[in-house]
Amino acid sequence: MVRAAVVPRHGGPEVIEIRDDWPDPGAPAAHEVGITVEAAGLNPSDWKIRARGGASELPYVAGREAVGTISATGADVTGFAIGDQVWAYFGWHSRPGGHCERLLVDASAVALRPQSVSVEEAAGVPLAGITAWQALRMLDVPEGGTVVVTAGSGGVGHYAVQIAAALGFEVVATTGPANQDFVGSLGASRVVDYHDETQTLEAVKGASHLLDAFGPATIAAYQQVMAEGGRIVGVAGLPKDVRSDITARAMHAEPVGADMAQLAALMDAGKLRTTLHEVFPLERLAEAHEMLAGGHVRGKIVIRIAP
Ligand SMILES: NC(=O)c1ccc[n+]([C@@H]2O[C@H](COP(=O)([O-])OP(=O)(O)OC[C@H]3O[C@@H](n4cnc5c(N)ncnc54)[C@H](OP(=O)(O)O)[C@@H]3O)[C@@H](O)[C@H]2O)c1
């Protein structure tokens, strides 16, 4: 048996049960590794699926990413050994989820974690970091180009601003009034308050590349003033209508260990860091869900799994 945060049915944060009797996932299949989880990030999909439905099975163990130590390797796994400190984004492809003491996951999603940061700082990265990384790759900003990042203070946005700056792009970002300096410190050369529509539209006017980490409403507003032939990648959905000359694509993070390795290298090079909004013990997961659902987290909420 293992300790896990279990969602037995859809509903409010109070449905979450911290239990000591979840079945141990057992031995890994040939292509899998076992991970003893130390910490795991919390992401909007965790609370949205709990609240709105959409889980592939009930009950399920929450958490779509993890940081921890390799506890077992499948027969065909090369490149990992017991005791390696690793991290992974796995979506729904692990057994069980990341808010659990032990899990099994396909080795292709896993990479060695960065050594220069704490377990909690590393734990913020997998899902939000890989989303920022893959979205920027999909956006295909030309060398030295400018990218607009919306919600630059959130989980995805605060990594996207840093990664874009590390890649040499000029970054224009939106966030609320309390986060202006914070997002500037991440590497954005211009930060605008999304409440000020005039100023925001003026900042976005003529932009050729937009990474949207907020949702269809911001894309719908900002695409109107973008450059002819602009490109948009939305991680939180697209509006129904987008100008016909603009290419707008929705992205969904893919579990790719090689991308996690590149994010680890960026962290160890000092080019990517996690701002921890708060670290919660697993027992207080419901409180963490509630805080994230409020929509104004700066950086990441992380859940400490190991006692
Ligand atoms: N497609 C995928 O694979 C994928 C992966 C990860 C996340 N997502 C989705 O992407 C979205 C962002 O995720 P996240 O983890 O970054 O969320 P988050 O951490 O909860 O984002 C919070 C941030 O959003 C900012 N914000 C709130 N209202 C805003 C507005 N109107 N305009 C601009 N910024 C605003 C807040 O800034 P203030 O506090 O200053 O207001 C806050 O810092 C979510 O919908 C999530 O479900 C999708």
The ligand as an SDF file (V2000), in Angstrom:
LIG
                    3D

 48 52  0  0  0  0  0  0  0  0999 V2000
   -2.0810   22.8960  -23.1210 N   0  0  0  0  0  0  0  0  0  0  0  0
   -1.3750   22.4040  -22.1210 C   0  0  0  0  0  0  0  0  0  0  0  0
   -0.7210   21.3590  -22.2410 O   0  0  0  0  0  0  0  0  0  0  0  0
   -1.3440   23.1830  -20.8370 C   0  0  0  0  0  0  0  0  0  0  0  0
   -0.3000   22.9850  -19.9410 C   0  0  0  0  0  0  0  0  0  0  0  0
   -0.2520   23.7680  -18.7940 C   0  0  0  0  0  0  0  0  0  0  0  0
   -1.2570   24.6990  -18.5450 C   0  0  0  0  0  0  0  0  0  0  0  0
   -2.2770   24.8280  -19.4320 N   0  0  0  0  0  0  0  0  0  0  0  0
   -3.3320   25.8470  -19.2170 C   0  0  0  0  0  0  0  0  0  0  0  0
   -2.7050   27.1070  -19.3630 O   0  0  0  0  0  0  0  0  0  0  0  0
   -3.3160   28.0540  -18.4920 C   0  0  0  0  0  0  0  0  0  0  0  0
   -2.2460   28.7010  -17.6320 C   0  0  0  0  0  0  0  0  0  0  0  0
   -1.6760   27.7280  -16.7640 O   0  0  0  0  0  0  0  0  0  0  0  0
   -0.7620   28.2200  -15.5640 P   0  0  0  0  0  0  0  0  0  0  0  0
   -0.2690   27.0160  -14.8600 O   0  0  0  0  0  0  0  0  0  0  0  0
    0.2060   29.2220  -16.0570 O   0  0  0  0  0  0  0  0  0  0  0  0
   -1.8950   28.9640  -14.6670 O   0  0  0  0  0  0  0  0  0  0  0  0
   -1.7250   29.8570  -13.3810 P   0  0  0  0  0  0  0  0  0  0  0  0
   -0.3710   29.6490  -12.7870 O   0  0  0  0  0  0  0  0  0  0  0  0
   -2.8890   29.5920  -12.5190 O   0  0  0  0  0  0  0  0  0  0  0  0
   -1.8220   31.3660  -13.9450 O   0  0  0  0  0  0  0  0  0  0  0  0
   -1.9690   32.3780  -13.0040 C   0  0  0  0  0  0  0  0  0  0  0  0
   -1.5330   33.7070  -13.5860 C   0  0  0  0  0  0  0  0  0  0  0  0
   -2.4670   34.1920  -14.5380 O   0  0  0  0  0  0  0  0  0  0  0  0
   -2.4270   35.6220  -14.4850 C   0  0  0  0  0  0  0  0  0  0  0  0
   -3.6650   36.1910  -15.0080 N   0  0  0  0  0  0  0  0  0  0  0  0
   -4.8860   36.1440  -14.4270 C   0  0  0  0  0  0  0  0  0  0  0  0
   -5.7830   36.7870  -15.2170 N   0  0  0  0  0  0  0  0  0  0  0  0
   -5.1030   37.2160  -16.3220 C   0  0  0  0  0  0  0  0  0  0  0  0
   -5.4720   37.9280  -17.5120 C   0  0  0  0  0  0  0  0  0  0  0  0
   -6.7240   38.3170  -17.7430 N   0  0  0  0  0  0  0  0  0  0  0  0
   -4.4980   38.1890  -18.4260 N   0  0  0  0  0  0  0  0  0  0  0  0
   -3.2350   37.8000  -18.2180 C   0  0  0  0  0  0  0  0  0  0  0  0
   -2.8220   37.1270  -17.1090 N   0  0  0  0  0  0  0  0  0  0  0  0
   -3.7570   36.8340  -16.1840 C   0  0  0  0  0  0  0  0  0  0  0  0
   -2.2430   35.9270  -13.0220 C   0  0  0  0  0  0  0  0  0  0  0  0
   -1.5900   37.1860  -12.8760 O   0  0  0  0  0  0  0  0  0  0  0  0
   -2.1380   38.2200  -11.7470 P   0  0  0  0  0  0  0  0  0  0  0  0
   -2.0740   37.4660  -10.4360 O   0  0  0  0  0  0  0  0  0  0  0  0
   -1.1760   39.3390  -11.8220 O   0  0  0  0  0  0  0  0  0  0  0  0
   -3.5450   38.5570  -12.1240 O   0  0  0  0  0  0  0  0  0  0  0  0
   -1.4110   34.7540  -12.4940 C   0  0  0  0  0  0  0  0  0  0  0  0
   -0.0470   35.0420  -12.2820 O   0  0  0  0  0  0  0  0  0  0  0  0
   -4.3810   27.2820  -17.7060 C   0  0  0  0  0  0  0  0  0  0  0  0
   -5.6230   27.4530  -18.3480 O   0  0  0  0  0  0  0  0  0  0  0  0
   -3.9290   25.8380  -17.8300 C   0  0  0  0  0  0  0  0  0  0  0  0
   -4.9980   24.9230  -17.6970 O   0  0  0  0  0  0  0  0  0  0  0  0
   -2.3430   24.0960  -20.5680 C   0  0  0  0  0  0  0  0  0  0  0  0
  1  2  1  0
  2  3  2  0
  2  4  1  0
  4  5  1  0
  4 48  2  0
  5  6  2  0
  6  7  1  0
  7  8  2  0
  8  9  1  0
  8 48  1  0
  9 10  1  0
  9 46  1  0
 10 11  1  0
 11 12  1  0
 11 44  1  0
 12 13  1  0
 13 14  1  0
 14 15  2  0
 14 16  1  0
 14 17  1  0
 17 18  1  0
 18 19  2  0
 18 20  1  0
 18 21  1  0
 21 22  1  0
 22 23  1  0
 23 24  1  0
 23 42  1  0
 24 25  1  0
 25 26  1  0
 25 36  1  0
 26 27  1  0
 26 35  1  0
 27 28  2  0
 28 29  1  0
 29 30  1  0
 29 35  2  0
 30 31  1  0
 30 32  2  0
 32 33  1  0
 33 34  2  0
 34 35  1  0
 36 37  1  0
 36 42  1  0
 37 38  1  0
 38 39  2  0
 38 40  1  0
 38 41  1  0
 42 43  1  0
 44 45  1  0
 44 46  1  0
 46 47  1  0
M  CHG  2   8   1  16  -1
M  END
$$$$
